[in-house]
């Protein structure tokens, strides 16, 4: 008798579980519509942005028989750069270190057809950031870099972090609006209406700095004519509106 009761209880439990599962599946299907009743569209936007920064990137490259020697030589040039920048009216804090590295100098010996290591190289990458209304100071930065015997790697027009946030929000908002309009147009063509938004994916905000000067120097030997070219590029090319973009992929219910 006890065995029969156990079988009955087990059967009841199994039945209840099955009913709950069927009810859950029914509820899920009513909340999440079939993919057959949805449409996926890409919304895109392109807006114009005005750069509010100009950045000058400076490189100090030195060699030494040891890492300490390469670093010491690099520090001497950096100190000279700081001195020249202060004379030009800047503050030491205006020089921002992007990166500093010391590594073995490895090269390929074509005569012996093998890789060789000789001494060390120290690289110090520095950035000087100016607001776009201080464009006239770029030439002073370049002059200080030349006097300190460093290299101007490149000069960019850029967006400040605050501007990037503002333009990104605007671009993504307009891309989302474009996606909604496309979905509504497609639904209307089939005598349907757009329902709930089911999912959204975004691509990266399409922004990168606008380069106005890049060094053509490849052998590590700095040339003064390049400094003149850098100054001319930065002072004759004025910042203007540039295009940036954003896109979203949205899936809507169609009813």
C-alpha beads as a LAMMPS data file, in Angstrom:
LAMMPS data file: protein, C-alpha beads

255 atoms
254 bonds

1 atom types
1 bond types

-500.0 500.0 xlo xhi
-500.0 500.0 ylo yhi
-500.0 500.0 zlo zhi

Masses

1 110.0

Atoms # bond

1 1 1 0.000 0.000 0.000
2 1 1 2.874 2.373 0.886
3 1 1 4.524 1.615 -2.433
4 1 1 1.361 2.516 -4.366
5 1 1 1.060 5.792 -2.443
6 1 1 4.637 6.688 -3.367
7 1 1 3.880 6.032 -7.040
8 1 1 0.743 8.190 -6.866
9 1 1 2.596 11.065 -5.144
10 1 1 5.433 10.870 -7.669
11 1 1 2.945 10.970 -10.542
12 1 1 1.184 14.009 -9.043
13 1 1 4.481 15.857 -8.600
14 1 1 5.528 15.062 -12.174
15 1 1 2.164 16.300 -13.441
16 1 1 2.438 19.551 -11.508
17 1 1 5.980 20.146 -12.826
18 1 1 4.785 19.520 -16.384
19 1 1 1.883 21.956 -15.982
20 1 1 4.217 24.647 -14.564
21 1 1 6.639 24.138 -17.464
22 1 1 3.853 24.454 -20.019
23 1 1 2.525 27.612 -18.344
24 1 1 6.050 29.133 -18.279
25 1 1 6.598 28.315 -21.945
26 1 1 3.254 29.887 -22.841
27 1 1 4.079 33.031 -20.855
28 1 1 7.547 33.275 -22.461
29 1 1 6.098 33.003 -25.949
30 1 1 3.582 35.739 -25.210
31 1 1 6.301 38.080 -23.881
32 1 1 9.042 37.307 -26.425
33 1 1 7.551 37.164 -29.914
34 1 1 8.829 34.899 -32.620
35 1 1 11.691 36.217 -34.715
36 1 1 9.330 35.848 -37.665
37 1 1 7.364 38.771 -36.271
38 1 1 10.285 41.157 -35.954
39 1 1 12.486 43.354 -38.088
40 1 1 16.155 44.269 -37.606
41 1 1 17.431 47.566 -38.982
42 1 1 20.647 49.561 -38.932
43 1 1 20.407 53.178 -37.894
44 1 1 23.279 55.493 -38.728
45 1 1 24.221 59.121 -38.269
46 1 1 26.971 61.471 -39.343
47 1 1 27.480 64.730 -37.502
48 1 1 30.015 67.527 -37.671
49 1 1 32.353 68.166 -34.757
50 1 1 34.689 71.071 -34.066
51 1 1 38.085 70.086 -32.549
52 1 1 38.816 71.970 -29.348
53 1 1 42.395 70.782 -28.758
54 1 1 45.682 70.732 -30.658
55 1 1 48.301 68.272 -29.414
56 1 1 52.004 68.270 -30.243
57 1 1 53.711 64.882 -29.822
58 1 1 57.448 64.937 -29.105
59 1 1 59.889 62.018 -29.142
60 1 1 63.222 61.761 -27.326
61 1 1 65.287 58.814 -28.548
62 1 1 68.746 58.039 -27.135
63 1 1 71.280 55.211 -27.357
64 1 1 73.703 53.797 -24.791
65 1 1 75.940 50.819 -24.193
66 1 1 73.818 50.048 -21.112
67 1 1 70.195 50.721 -20.228
68 1 1 71.336 53.146 -17.517
69 1 1 73.434 55.101 -20.026
70 1 1 70.588 55.315 -22.550
71 1 1 68.216 56.459 -19.794
72 1 1 70.687 59.039 -18.489
73 1 1 71.148 60.585 -21.936
74 1 1 67.406 60.661 -22.426
75 1 1 66.900 62.427 -19.101
76 1 1 69.457 65.106 -20.035
77 1 1 67.567 65.939 -23.215
78 1 1 64.248 65.919 -21.374
79 1 1 65.605 68.358 -18.796
80 1 1 66.767 70.599 -21.645
81 1 1 63.306 70.413 -23.191
82 1 1 61.719 71.439 -19.888
83 1 1 64.147 74.356 -19.653
84 1 1 63.324 75.554 -23.181
85 1 1 59.593 75.169 -22.602
86 1 1 59.754 77.267 -19.430
87 1 1 61.733 79.951 -21.282
88 1 1 58.993 79.925 -23.953
89 1 1 56.378 80.646 -21.292
90 1 1 55.115 77.147 -20.523
91 1 1 54.981 75.160 -17.299
92 1 1 56.762 71.849 -16.679
93 1 1 53.343 70.276 -16.098
94 1 1 52.421 71.096 -19.700
95 1 1 54.689 68.205 -20.736
96 1 1 52.716 64.965 -20.384
97 1 1 54.579 61.658 -20.658
98 1 1 52.685 59.273 -22.935
99 1 1 55.169 56.426 -22.462
100 1 1 58.798 55.665 -21.636
101 1 1 60.662 52.502 -22.576
102 1 1 64.196 51.102 -22.629
103 1 1 65.050 48.060 -24.723
104 1 1 67.986 46.291 -26.317
105 1 1 68.941 47.545 -29.777
106 1 1 68.414 44.536 -32.034
107 1 1 69.058 44.740 -35.756
108 1 1 69.612 42.491 -38.773
109 1 1 73.165 42.204 -40.077
110 1 1 72.753 41.691 -43.831
111 1 1 76.412 40.823 -44.321
112 1 1 76.436 38.056 -41.715
113 1 1 72.724 37.305 -42.311
114 1 1 71.791 37.128 -38.666
115 1 1 70.180 39.183 -35.909
116 1 1 72.510 41.123 -33.596
117 1 1 72.114 43.034 -30.365
118 1 1 74.155 46.129 -29.658
119 1 1 73.530 48.492 -26.741
120 1 1 70.211 49.920 -25.621
121 1 1 67.636 52.447 -26.847
122 1 1 65.532 54.696 -24.603
123 1 1 62.338 56.213 -26.021
124 1 1 60.368 58.952 -24.280
125 1 1 57.083 59.973 -25.898
126 1 1 55.695 63.316 -24.723
127 1 1 52.499 65.233 -25.437
128 1 1 51.870 68.961 -25.172
129 1 1 48.178 69.819 -25.226
130 1 1 46.847 73.239 -26.174
131 1 1 43.306 74.504 -26.523
132 1 1 42.350 75.365 -30.101
133 1 1 42.292 79.082 -29.278
134 1 1 46.000 78.865 -28.415
135 1 1 47.101 77.788 -31.887
136 1 1 49.640 80.615 -31.948
137 1 1 51.611 78.812 -29.220
138 1 1 52.285 75.725 -31.350
139 1 1 55.302 77.378 -32.979
140 1 1 56.746 78.053 -29.510
141 1 1 56.419 74.374 -28.602
142 1 1 58.132 73.365 -31.859
143 1 1 60.941 75.898 -31.340
144 1 1 61.555 74.610 -27.808
145 1 1 61.665 71.029 -29.096
146 1 1 64.188 71.972 -31.808
147 1 1 66.458 73.764 -29.335
148 1 1 66.380 70.701 -27.058
149 1 1 67.249 68.470 -30.057
150 1 1 64.092 66.385 -29.868
151 1 1 61.761 65.311 -32.659
152 1 1 58.224 66.467 -33.435
153 1 1 56.521 63.175 -34.246
154 1 1 53.128 64.553 -35.222
155 1 1 50.547 67.250 -34.532
156 1 1 46.827 66.529 -34.216
157 1 1 43.554 68.387 -33.880
158 1 1 41.570 66.500 -31.234
159 1 1 38.388 66.432 -29.185
160 1 1 38.609 66.837 -25.430
161 1 1 37.040 64.034 -23.328
162 1 1 34.095 66.314 -22.560
163 1 1 33.514 67.017 -26.263
164 1 1 33.791 63.335 -27.115
165 1 1 31.034 62.496 -24.612
166 1 1 28.784 65.237 -25.970
167 1 1 29.231 64.329 -29.633
168 1 1 28.939 60.609 -28.905
169 1 1 25.597 61.114 -27.150
170 1 1 24.312 63.217 -30.053
171 1 1 25.520 60.783 -32.733
172 1 1 24.034 57.714 -31.019
173 1 1 20.733 59.508 -30.388
174 1 1 20.407 60.431 -34.071
175 1 1 21.392 56.891 -35.124
176 1 1 18.674 55.473 -32.846
177 1 1 16.100 57.845 -34.333
178 1 1 17.171 56.765 -37.821
179 1 1 16.693 53.093 -36.877
180 1 1 13.177 53.809 -35.555
181 1 1 12.192 55.638 -38.746
182 1 1 13.471 52.764 -40.900
183 1 1 11.600 50.154 -38.841
184 1 1 8.369 52.149 -38.997
185 1 1 8.699 52.591 -42.767
186 1 1 9.266 48.866 -43.306
187 1 1 6.327 47.934 -41.066
188 1 1 4.075 50.431 -42.833
189 1 1 4.952 48.863 -46.192
190 1 1 3.508 45.578 -44.932
191 1 1 0.472 47.246 -43.303
192 1 1 1.962 46.520 -39.909
193 1 1 2.995 48.589 -36.930
194 1 1 6.179 48.672 -34.903
195 1 1 5.838 47.183 -31.453
196 1 1 8.324 46.722 -28.640
197 1 1 12.052 47.220 -29.007
198 1 1 13.495 43.714 -28.575
199 1 1 17.258 44.291 -28.735
200 1 1 19.894 46.904 -29.551
201 1 1 23.559 46.683 -30.483
202 1 1 25.838 49.655 -31.023
203 1 1 29.045 50.041 -32.965
204 1 1 31.876 52.247 -31.725
205 1 1 31.638 55.982 -31.963
206 1 1 33.566 56.800 -35.161
207 1 1 36.117 59.319 -33.921
208 1 1 39.870 59.571 -34.353
209 1 1 42.201 62.610 -34.079
210 1 1 42.750 64.654 -37.258
211 1 1 46.414 64.668 -38.157
212 1 1 47.846 67.898 -39.594
213 1 1 51.525 66.939 -39.464
214 1 1 53.455 63.667 -39.307
215 1 1 57.231 63.329 -39.312
216 1 1 58.758 61.747 -42.396
217 1 1 61.914 60.979 -40.464
218 1 1 62.706 57.251 -40.439
219 1 1 66.363 57.039 -39.430
220 1 1 66.062 58.678 -36.014
221 1 1 68.139 61.704 -37.052
222 1 1 66.205 64.910 -36.500
223 1 1 66.223 67.489 -39.323
224 1 1 65.445 71.161 -38.784
225 1 1 63.535 71.455 -42.038
226 1 1 60.981 69.057 -40.584
227 1 1 60.536 71.382 -37.620
228 1 1 59.803 74.229 -40.031
229 1 1 57.327 72.021 -41.842
230 1 1 55.644 71.111 -38.545
231 1 1 55.297 74.763 -37.557
232 1 1 53.945 75.733 -40.962
233 1 1 51.425 72.876 -40.975
234 1 1 50.093 73.689 -37.535
235 1 1 49.878 77.452 -38.019
236 1 1 48.474 77.582 -41.557
237 1 1 45.872 74.829 -41.185
238 1 1 43.031 76.068 -39.007
239 1 1 40.706 73.634 -37.224
240 1 1 37.421 73.116 -39.018
241 1 1 34.372 70.920 -38.618
242 1 1 35.068 67.235 -39.195
243 1 1 32.611 64.397 -39.751
244 1 1 32.154 61.681 -37.139
245 1 1 29.708 58.787 -37.244
246 1 1 27.798 56.250 -35.168
247 1 1 25.505 53.331 -35.895
248 1 1 23.093 51.033 -34.043
249 1 1 21.428 47.727 -34.885
250 1 1 17.898 47.485 -33.480
251 1 1 15.315 44.698 -33.563
252 1 1 11.642 45.672 -33.221
253 1 1 8.495 43.593 -32.811
254 1 1 6.130 43.835 -35.791
255 1 1 2.425 43.521 -35.105

Bonds

1 1 1 2
2 1 2 3
3 1 3 4
4 1 4 5
5 1 5 6
6 1 6 7
7 1 7 8
8 1 8 9
9 1 9 10
10 1 10 11
11 1 11 12
12 1 12 13
13 1 13 14
14 1 14 15
15 1 15 16
16 1 16 17
17 1 17 18
18 1 18 19
19 1 19 20
20 1 20 21
21 1 21 22
22 1 22 23
23 1 23 24
24 1 24 25
25 1 25 26
26 1 26 27
27 1 27 28
28 1 28 29
29 1 29 30
30 1 30 31
31 1 31 32
32 1 32 33
33 1 33 34
34 1 34 35
35 1 35 36
36 1 36 37
37 1 37 38
38 1 38 39
39 1 39 40
40 1 40 41
41 1 41 42
42 1 42 43
43 1 43 44
44 1 44 45
45 1 45 46
46 1 46 47
47 1 47 48
48 1 48 49
49 1 49 50
50 1 50 51
51 1 51 52
52 1 52 53
53 1 53 54
54 1 54 55
55 1 55 56
56 1 56 57
57 1 57 58
58 1 58 59
59 1 59 60
60 1 60 61
61 1 61 62
62 1 62 63
63 1 63 64
64 1 64 65
65 1 65 66
66 1 66 67
67 1 67 68
68 1 68 69
69 1 69 70
70 1 70 71
71 1 71 72
72 1 72 73
73 1 73 74
74 1 74 75
75 1 75 76
76 1 76 77
77 1 77 78
78 1 78 79
79 1 79 80
80 1 80 81
81 1 81 82
82 1 82 83
83 1 83 84
84 1 84 85
85 1 85 86
86 1 86 87
87 1 87 88
88 1 88 89
89 1 89 90
90 1 90 91
91 1 91 92
92 1 92 93
93 1 93 94
94 1 94 95
95 1 95 96
96 1 96 97
97 1 97 98
98 1 98 99
99 1 99 100
100 1 100 101
101 1 101 102
102 1 102 103
103 1 103 104
104 1 104 105
105 1 105 106
106 1 106 107
107 1 107 108
108 1 108 109
109 1 109 110
110 1 110 111
111 1 111 112
112 1 112 113
113 1 113 114
114 1 114 115
115 1 115 116
116 1 116 117
117 1 117 118
118 1 118 119
119 1 119 120
120 1 120 121
121 1 121 122
122 1 122 123
123 1 123 124
124 1 124 125
125 1 125 126
126 1 126 127
127 1 127 128
128 1 128 129
129 1 129 130
130 1 130 131
131 1 131 132
132 1 132 133
133 1 133 134
134 1 134 135
135 1 135 136
136 1 136 137
137 1 137 138
138 1 138 139
139 1 139 140
140 1 140 141
141 1 141 142
142 1 142 143
143 1 143 144
144 1 144 145
145 1 145 146
146 1 146 147
147 1 147 148
148 1 148 149
149 1 149 150
150 1 150 151
151 1 151 152
152 1 152 153
153 1 153 154
154 1 154 155
155 1 155 156
156 1 156 157
157 1 157 158
158 1 158 159
159 1 159 160
160 1 160 161
161 1 161 162
162 1 162 163
163 1 163 164
164 1 164 165
165 1 165 166
166 1 166 167
167 1 167 168
168 1 168 169
169 1 169 170
170 1 170 171
171 1 171 172
172 1 172 173
173 1 173 174
174 1 174 175
175 1 175 176
176 1 176 177
177 1 177 178
178 1 178 179
179 1 179 180
180 1 180 181
181 1 181 182
182 1 182 183
183 1 183 184
184 1 184 185
185 1 185 186
186 1 186 187
187 1 187 188
188 1 188 189
189 1 189 190
190 1 190 191
191 1 191 192
192 1 192 193
193 1 193 194
194 1 194 195
195 1 195 196
196 1 196 197
197 1 197 198
198 1 198 199
199 1 199 200
200 1 200 201
201 1 201 202
202 1 202 203
203 1 203 204
204 1 204 205
205 1 205 206
206 1 206 207
207 1 207 208
208 1 208 209
209 1 209 210
210 1 210 211
211 1 211 212
212 1 212 213
213 1 213 214
214 1 214 215
215 1 215 216
216 1 216 217
217 1 217 218
218 1 218 219
219 1 219 220
220 1 220 221
221 1 221 222
222 1 222 223
223 1 223 224
224 1 224 225
225 1 225 226
226 1 226 227
227 1 227 228
228 1 228 229
229 1 229 230
230 1 230 231
231 1 231 232
232 1 232 233
233 1 233 234
234 1 234 235
235 1 235 236
236 1 236 237
237 1 237 238
238 1 238 239
239 1 239 240
240 1 240 241
241 1 241 242
242 1 242 243
243 1 243 244
244 1 244 245
245 1 245 246
246 1 246 247
247 1 247 248
248 1 248 249
249 1 249 250
250 1 250 251
251 1 251 252
252 1 252 253
253 1 253 254
254 1 254 255
